[in-house]
Amino acid sequence: MPMIDVTIPEGALNPDAEARLIRELGDILIGHEGFDPANKVAQSVTVVFLHRPAAVYVAGAPSPSPRYRIVPSVPEGQYTEASRAALVKDVTDAVVRAAGGSFEEVAPQVWVFPTEVPDGQWGSRGVIRPLPDIQAFIAGEHERKVGEARLARRRRVKAVELLAGALDAARKGVE
């Protein structure tokens, strides 16, 4: 059930390129969640919110070039460090194609913030939806275990990061 907030200034892209980009962003996110982008259920719950800023400023002055901000949000456990990096690259590439410029020219104007919503905080249809339920809804009940495994993996990674930080802080406190 991915959600994508896309900020594109009015007129930054031609309407056809923008429409292709919006469709492509949904497909990219579905794919990076491990689903087939052609999956009709995944498509039906992938929502893109298009935002049009009144203005974009850089260093206090109106930006001379368009700036793009894409915030894909998914339930906790859907990303790994590798998938997060690949998602940022694929989204940036899609914006570059839509803008029609070179990577070197357009990529500095693109910000991508992959966001995981903590398990137990993804609400839909009036209830909380944990990742295993979402996985089963989109891919079938037989895939519930995939959601459980992804969530467990993510929590292990977070625990190791927390322990490493605590150990580092303890070591510095001893010195």
Order of alpha helices (4+ residues) and beta strands (2+ residues): beta-alpha-alpha-beta-beta-beta-beta-alpha-alpha-beta-beta-beta-beta-alpha-alpha
